[in-house]
Amino acid sequence: MSASLPGNRDLPASQYDLSTYWGRVKQSAQIADPRTLFVSSSGLEHAKQLVTSYKTGDVKQMTPDIWNAKKIVDSTLHPDTGVPVFLPFRMSCFVISNLVVTAGMLTPNMTTTGTVAWQIINQSLNVAINSANANKSSPLSTTTLIQSYLLAVSASCGVAVGLNSIVPRLKRVSPNTKVILGRLVPFAAVASAGALNVFLMRGEEIRRGIDIFPVQTEAEKAEREKTGKEVASLGKSKKAATLAVGETAISRVLNATPIMVIPPLVLVRLQKTEWLKQRPRMVLPINLGLILTTSIFALPLALAAFPQRQAVSAKSLEKEFWSKGGEGGLVEFNRGI
């Protein structure tokens, strides 16, 4: 993100009001815009130069070109390291990366082998996305990474296979309800394992804590621009890490809910129509279209549930930080995505 680039002058966080949910939705839609995936290396470097020119004071006012450059930088670079996130694991590629995997998990009448295979593929993708976008102030060891991955895969496969075996045995449920419940099994597996995955993959942050910083006043920001002094970390907070990871887990469930619920329920209804009964080959493209459409709208809504750069009262954290808050007694940290 732009915060990782040189310069002591802060860019405006957004063109939109991030204190409101809809402002964050608009900002998240920019971060998730797949068009940024087609920006070349030279285009990224040009965007970084434009953003840096503002941060160093060479350019005094935000222009449409700088806003667009900030969009490219924010959707491409990790906010802690300043290094480009591997393309398939960026939030701007989330819809595309998940399209085939989600379609595989939502395939009607799938065998147990197919269910397990798609759950493994999905959790592998989740692990990669969580790891690539996590707060980097408390990196995860390779051993912990592997253990977390195996636990997440076991959880998702266990829930999916278990519910698939239970649903057909329900006696007081109509056949139509059984079909609907069967189509919702992938959602239960993805939602439970997805939340668990976030906690497992980012557990090191909770154990060690993440860096927090004082919220600066406008006068302090102006002084920092003059002196070039970086804002020093107040230390690592475990409570801030727990909040950051918990909110990320909730946003993942919120994102999975419409994607894993709406397409299968709509498809169940469509499969009862004569038109689709006569055209069974259309089931797959219709399923893909439903998933794609839902994903495009669902991702910004889920990402916007909580601010990425979060400000909280210092007194809500460990006692050692109570007297170290900045403006209004607030401290801030990167939540991660």
C-alpha positions in Angstrom: 0.0 0.0 0.0 0.9 3.7 -0.3 1.9 3.8 3.4 4.9 1.7 2.7 6.4 4.2 0.1 9.0 6.8 0.9 7.9 10.2 2.1 6.8 11.8 5.3 3.6 13.4 4.0 0.5 11.3 4.5 -1.8 10.7 1.6 -5.5 11.1 2.2 -6.7 7.7 3.2 -9.4 7.6 0.5 -11.6 9.7 -1.7 -14.5 8.4 0.4 -15.5 8.8 4.1 -14.0 5.7 5.7 -15.8 6.3 8.9 -18.9 5.1 7.2 -19.7 1.6 6.0 -20.6 2.7 2.4 -17.5 4.8 2.2 -15.5 1.7 3.0 -17.5 -0.3 0.5 -16.5 2.2 -2.3 -12.9 2.0 -1.2 -13.0 -1.8 -1.0 -14.4 -1.9 -4.5 -11.3 0.0 -5.7 -8.9 -2.4 -3.9 -10.8 -5.4 -5.4 -11.0 -3.9 -8.9 -9.6 -6.7 -11.2 -8.5 -4.1 -13.7 -5.5 -3.4 -11.6 -4.2 -6.9 -12.3 -3.4 -5.8 -15.8 -1.0 -3.0 -14.7 2.5 -3.7 -16.0 5.7 -3.5 -13.9 6.5 -0.2 -15.5 2.9 1.0 -14.8 3.3 0.1 -11.1 6.7 1.9 -10.9 5.1 5.0 -12.5 2.2 4.8 -9.9 4.7 4.5 -7.1 6.6 7.6 -8.4 3.4 9.6 -8.6 2.4 8.6 -5.0 6.0 9.3 -3.7 6.0 12.7 -5.4 3.0 13.7 -3.3 4.4 12.1 -0.1 7.7 14.0 -0.5 6.0 17.3 -1.1 7.0 17.7 -4.8 3.3 17.7 -5.7 1.1 19.8 -3.4 -2.4 18.6 -4.3 -4.1 15.3 -5.0 -4.9 14.9 -8.7 -7.0 12.3 -10.6 -3.7 10.7 -11.8 -2.4 10.4 -8.2 -5.7 9.0 -7.0 -5.5 6.4 -9.7 -1.9 5.7 -8.8 -2.9 5.2 -5.2 -5.5 2.8 -6.2 -2.9 0.7 -8.1 -0.5 0.8 -5.3 -3.0 0.0 -2.6 -4.3 -3.0 -4.5 -0.9 -4.3 -5.4 1.6 -3.7 -2.5 1.5 -5.2 1.0 1.0 -2.3 3.5 3.8 -3.6 5.9 6.5 -4.6 3.4 5.9 -2.5 0.3 6.4 -5.7 -1.8 3.8 -6.7 -4.4 1.5 -9.4 -3.2 1.7 -12.5 -5.5 -0.9 -11.8 -8.2 -3.3 -14.8 -7.6 -3.4 -13.9 -3.9 -4.3 -10.2 -4.2 -7.8 -9.0 -3.2 -8.2 -7.7 -6.7 -7.8 -11.3 -7.9 -10.0 -12.8 -5.2 -13.1 -13.2 -7.4 -11.2 -14.8 -10.2 -9.1 -17.1 -8.0 -12.1 -18.3 -6.2 -14.5 -18.7 -9.2 -13.4 -22.1 -10.3 -12.9 -23.4 -6.7 -16.3 -22.2 -5.6 -17.9 -23.7 -8.7 -16.2 -27.0 -7.9 -17.5 -27.1 -4.3 -21.0 -26.2 -5.4 -21.2 -28.9 -8.0 -24.5 -30.8 -7.5 -24.4 -34.5 -6.5 -20.7 -34.6 -6.0 -18.9 -37.8 -4.7 -17.1 -38.0 -1.4 -13.8 -38.0 -3.2 -14.8 -34.9 -5.1 -16.0 -33.1 -2.0 -12.7 -33.8 -0.2 -10.6 -32.8 -3.2 -12.4 -29.4 -3.6 -12.2 -28.7 0.1 -8.4 -29.3 0.1 -8.0 -27.0 -3.0 -10.2 -24.3 -1.3 -8.3 -24.4 2.0 -4.9 -24.4 0.1 -6.1 -21.2 -1.6 -7.3 -19.7 1.7 -4.0 -20.4 3.4 -2.1 -18.7 0.5 -4.4 -15.6 0.6 -4.3 -15.4 4.4 -0.5 -15.7 4.5 0.1 -13.2 1.7 -2.1 -10.5 3.2 -1.4 -11.0 6.9 0.2 -8.4 9.2 3.9 -9.0 8.7 5.1 -7.6 12.0 4.7 -11.1 13.5 5.6 -13.6 10.7 4.5 -17.2 10.8 7.0 -20.0 11.0 7.0 -22.7 8.3 6.2 -25.4 10.9 3.2 -23.4 12.2 2.1 -22.7 8.7 2.0 -26.4 7.8 0.3 -27.3 11.1 -2.4 -24.7 10.6 -3.0 -25.8 7.0 -3.5 -29.4 8.0 -5.9 -28.5 10.8 -7.9 -26.2 8.4 -8.1 -29.0 5.8 -9.1 -31.5 8.4 -11.9 -29.2 9.7 -13.3 -28.4 6.3 -13.3 -32.0 5.0 -14.7 -33.3 8.3 -17.6 -30.8 8.2 -18.3 -31.4 4.5 -18.2 -35.2 4.6 -20.0 -35.4 8.0 -22.9 -33.2 6.9 -23.1 -34.9 3.5 -23.6 -38.2 5.3 -26.1 -36.8 7.8 -28.5 -34.9 5.5 -29.8 -37.9 3.6 -30.6 -39.7 6.9 -32.9 -36.9 8.1 -36.3 -38.5 8.5 -38.6 -35.6 9.3 -37.4 -33.5 6.4 -39.1 -33.3 3.0 -37.1 -34.4 -0.1 -37.0 -30.8 -1.4 -35.6 -29.6 1.9 -32.9 -32.3 1.8 -31.8 -31.1 -1.6 -31.5 -27.5 -0.3 -29.6 -28.6 2.8 -27.3 -30.7 0.7 -26.5 -27.7 -1.5 -25.7 -25.7 1.6 -23.2 -28.2 3.0 -20.3 -26.5 1.2 -21.2 -23.2 2.9 -21.1 -24.8 6.4 -17.7 -26.3 5.6 -16.2 -23.2 4.1 -17.6 -20.8 6.7 -16.4 -22.8 9.7 -13.0 -23.8 8.2 -12.5 -20.3 6.7 -12.8 -18.6 10.1 -10.6 -21.3 11.7 -8.1 -20.9 8.9 -7.7 -17.2 9.7 -7.1 -17.8 13.4 -4.6 -20.7 12.7 -2.7 -18.9 9.9 -2.4 -15.7 12.0 -2.2 -17.3 15.4 1.4 -16.0 15.7 0.1 -12.5 15.7 -2.2 -13.2 18.6 0.7 -14.9 20.5 3.3 -12.2 19.9 1.1 -9.2 19.3 1.2 -6.7 16.4 2.8 -3.2 16.1 0.6 -0.3 17.2 1.2 3.4 16.5 -0.1 6.6 18.1 -2.7 8.5 16.1 -1.1 11.8 15.3 -2.6 15.3 15.4 -2.5 17.5 12.3 0.3 19.5 13.9 2.3 16.3 14.6 1.8 15.2 11.0 3.0 18.6 9.7 6.1 18.4 12.0 6.9 14.9 10.8 6.7 16.1 7.2 9.3 18.7 7.9 11.7 16.6 10.0 11.3 13.3 8.1 11.0 11.4 11.3 9.1 8.1 11.1 6.3 7.3 13.5 7.8 4.8 16.0 5.9 1.7 17.1 4.7 1.8 20.7 5.3 -1.9 20.9 3.4 -5.1 20.1 -0.2 -5.6 21.4 -1.8 -9.0 21.7 -5.2 -7.5 22.3 -4.9 -5.5 19.0 -3.8 -8.7 17.3 -6.9 -10.6 18.6 -9.2 -7.8 17.4 -7.5 -7.7 14.0 -7.6 -11.4 13.4 -11.2 -11.8 14.8 -12.5 -9.1 12.5 -10.8 -10.6 9.5 -12.3 -14.0 10.3 -15.8 -12.4 10.6 -15.3 -10.6 7.2 -14.3 -14.0 5.6 -17.6 -15.6 6.8 -19.5 -12.5 5.6 -17.9 -12.9 2.2 -18.6 -16.6 2.0 -22.2 -16.4 3.0 -23.8 -14.8 -0.1 -21.3 -16.6 -2.5 -22.0 -20.1 -1.0 -25.7 -19.6 -0.3 -27.3 -17.5 -3.1 -26.0 -19.4 -6.2 -26.9 -23.0 -5.0 -30.4 -21.9 -3.9 -31.1 -20.1 -7.2 -29.7 -23.0 -9.2 -32.0 -25.4 -7.3 -35.0 -23.3 -8.4 -33.7 -23.0 -12.0 -33.2 -26.8 -12.3 -36.9 -27.3 -11.8 -37.7 -25.3 -14.9 -38.4 -27.1 -18.1 -36.0 -24.9 -20.0 -33.0 -26.0 -17.9 -34.2 -29.6 -17.8 -34.0 -29.7 -21.5 -30.5 -28.1 -21.5 -28.5 -29.9 -18.7 -25.2 -28.6 -20.3 -26.2 -25.1 -19.3 -26.0 -25.9 -15.6 -22.3 -25.3 -15.3 -22.2 -21.9 -17.2 -25.2 -20.7 -15.2 -23.6 -21.8 -12.0 -20.4 -20.0 -12.9 -22.4 -16.9 -13.8 -24.3 -16.9 -10.6 -21.1 -17.3 -8.5 -19.2 -14.6 -10.5 -22.0 -12.1 -10.2 -22.5 -12.7 -6.5 -18.8 -12.6 -5.8 -18.3 -9.2 -7.5 -20.9 -7.6 -5.2 -20.1 -9.6 -2.1 -16.4 -9.0 -1.8 -16.5 -5.2 -1.3 -19.4 -5.5 1.1 -17.4 -8.0 3.2 -14.1 -6.2 3.1 -15.8 -3.0 4.3 -17.2 -4.5 7.4 -14.2 -3.2 9.4 -11.6 -0.6 8.6 -8.2 -1.9 7.4 -6.3 0.7 9.3 -8.0 0.5 12.6 -7.9 3.1 15.4 -8.9 2.1 18.9 -8.6 3.6 22.4 -5.3 2.9 24.0 -7.1 2.0 27.2 -8.8 -0.9 25.4 -5.4 -2.6 25.0 -2.8 -3.7 27.5 -2.1 -1.5 30.5 1.4 -0.6 29.2 -0.2 1.4 26.4 -2.9 3.3 28.4 -0.8 6.5 28.7 0.7 6.2 25.2 -2.3 7.0 23.1 -2.0 9.8 20.5 -4.8 12.2 19.5 -7.9 11.5 21.6 -6.0 8.7 23.4 -6.1 6.6 20.2 -3.7 4.1 18.7 -3.8 2.5 15.3 -2.7 -0.7 13.6 -3.0 -2.6 10.3 -5.7 -5.1 10.5 -4.7 -7.1 7.5 -7.2 -8.4 4.9 
